[in-house]
Amino acid sequence: MLDNFQEIKVETPVDKIIRQIRHLISTGQLSAGDRLPAERKLAERFGVSRGPVRDALQKLEFYGILKTMPQSGTVVAGLGISALEGLITDVLKIEEHDFASLVDTRVMLEVHAAKLAAERRTSDDLIAINKALKAYKNKLQAGETAIEEDLLFHLKIAEASRNGVLKSLMLIITPDIVNSYRTYKVCGDEADLRTLKEHEEILHYIQQQDAAGVENAMRSHLQDVLNFSQSIRNHATGD
């Protein structure tokens, strides 16, 4: 009897925004080339902060459903409705969190991004990464959680890689990782302090342009969360 019941999935604001855009496209109320209102106006209309609106638009743009045009803002891409609906379905599936897969993807992206950052970083990049590291440290010293500051540090490394695709992929999966970290309570006081030291080590290798050193440091830095995600995957599959 229990097998006849289905898990109730609670939609996030990002889900709901994407679904509304899908509906407008499917019904012809949004057509190829139509311009969307500015983020601020959309946020006011949806009754949410600009964060969920930005996350939804970034995902839709990454998948080619929307595109940003110079001096025109965000517009609907020139694809057929059936193609757009298929893509939007794929985007929504990202919201059905698979923490282990997110972490697998993050490790692959970040190890490569760190290597490229060590090779390509500029003095401005070092300033930006160091600033993110200080923001993380300040949050910890204030006794507050610093999940966003932690991930901002990693995003600044992705920017320093000078690889736009890597950065875009990080921006796509980051909101899901933040939510999953909160759900599974990955971070704690002791882990945060260890993370701070690991961040400092990663920055050191990037400053020294030591690609091999930062590769090992980044892989080691992410090993705990990789192990944790694997335990979740094993539990889900009964292994």
N, C-alpha and C positions, 0 to 999 in steps of 0.2 A: 504493500500500500504506500509506504513512504516514497518509493521510487516514482510514484505518480505525481508527486509534488515537485515543483521547480523552484530553484533559488530565485529570490527577488533581487533584481539588480537595480541599485539606486543610481539614477543618472546624475552626473555632475553638471554644473552650469555649462562646461565646454560641450558635453554631449548635446544638451538642449539647444545651444546656439547652432551647432552643426546641423542638427535635425531641422531647425527652422529654416536655415539656408537651403537645405535639401528640398524642403517643401516648396519654398518660393521658386526654386529652379524647376522642379517637377511640374508645377502648375503654370509655368510660363510667366510668373510675376517678376522673375529675374531672368534676363536673357543674356547671351554672349555680348560683352562690351558694356553692360550696365555697371554703373559705379555704385559701390556701397557707401553708406554714410561714414563719417569719420569715427574712429574708435571711441572717442568721448561721447558722441551722440548715440552710438550703438549701446554703450554701457548704460547710459541714462535710460534708454528705451527698454533694455533688458532688465534693468534694476539690479545690476551687478557692478563690481569694480571693473576697471579696464583690463586687469590681468586675465580673466577667463576669455574676454573678447579677443585679446591679443593672441592667446594660446590657440583658440579656435581658428582665427584667421591665418596664423602661421602654419597650422597643420593643413588647412585647405589650400594655402598657397604652395606649400611644399609638394603636395600631390598634384599640382597643376589645375586645381579646380578654380582657384582665384589667382590673379596676378597683379603685381603692383606696377603701374604705368607712371612714368615721369610726368609730373604736373597734372595727373588725372586721378591719383589715388588708387584704391583697390577696386578692381573690376572683375567680372565673371569671365573666365577663360572661354575661348571659342571652340568648345568641344560639344559634341552631341549630348542630348539629355541622358540617353541610356549610358553613355560612357561616364558622365558626371555622377550619375546615381551609383554606378558600380564603384567608382573611386570613393565616394562619400561613405559607402558601406564599409570599405576597407579602413577609412580613417576612424570610423566609429568603433571598429574592432580593436583599435589601439587602446581605447578607453577601458576595455575589459582586461584589467590589469593582469599581466603575467610577469610577476616580479623577477623570477629567475631569468626569463628571456630578456627583460630590460637590462638586468645586470650583466648578462653575457655580452649584450650589444655595447653597453657602456664600457666594459673593459677593453673590448677590441678597439673602439673609437678612441678612448683616452690614452691608451698606451701608444698608439700611432701618433695621436695629436701631440703628446708630450715629446716624442722623438723629433717631430717636425719643428716644434716650438724651440727646442734646444738648438736646432740648426738655423732657424730663420728669425728668431726673436730680435726685436729692435729695442732700443733704450726705452721707448714709449711703452712697449709691451711689458718690460720689466717693471716699470712704474705702475702699470695697471694691475699686474699680478700681485705685486707687493701691497698695493692699496686694498685689494680684495682679501689678502691674507690678514692685514691689520684689522679689517672690518670683522673678520671671523674671530680673531683674538679678542677684540673688544667685546663682542657678544658673549664669549665664554667668561670673560672677566666680570661681566655684569650679571652672570648667573642665568643667562637666557639661552634658549636653544638657538643654534646657528646653522640650521640645515640649508637655508637659502644662501647664506654667506659661504658655506662649504661648496655648494654647487657653482656659485658665482666664480669662485677661485678656479674651478675646473673649466668654466666657460671662457675665462680670460686666457687660459692656456690654449684652448681650442682656437681662439682668435689669433693668438701668437703663432699658430701653426701655418697661418696664411693659406689655409685650405677652406674655402667657403662651404664645400659640401660637408666636411667634418663639423664645422660650426653649425650648419643648418640641421644636421642630424641630431646634434646635441640639444639644440633648441626644441626639436620635436619631442624628444623623449624626456627632457628634464622635468616638465610638469608631472608626468606619470611617476618618475623616480621620487620626486618630492612627496607626492601623496602616498607612495608605497613605503617610504621611510617612516612616515608618520603612522601608517597603519600597522607596520610590523615592529615599530619602536626600535629601529636598528641602532640609533645613537644613544649614548649615555655619557655621564660625566667623565668616566675613565677613558672611554673610547674617544671622546672629544679632545681630551688633552693629548692622547697619543696621535690623533689625527693632526693636531697643530704641529707637532714635531715632524710628522711625515710631510706635511705641506712645506715646512721650512726646508726640508731636505730636497724636495722636488724643485723648489725655487732655486736652491743652490746649484743644482745640476743644470738647470736651464740657464742660469747666469753664466756658468762655466762652459756652456755649449757642449756639454757632455751627453750626447745622445744615448750611449749605452748605459750610462749611470742613471739617467732619468727614466729610461725604459724599465730597468730593474726596480727603481724606487716606486714608480707608478704601479707596476704590477704587484709589488709587495703591499702597497698602500690599499689596493682594492681587494686583496686576498680574503680578508675577513668577511666582507660583504658578499664576495663570491661564494665562500663556504656556506654562509648563512642562506643565500638564495638556493644553493644546491640542496640544503637540508629541507627547505620548503618544497622544492620540486620532488624530492624523494618521499616526503610525507604525503604529497598529493597523489603520487602514483602508487603509494603503498610499498615502496622499496625499502 
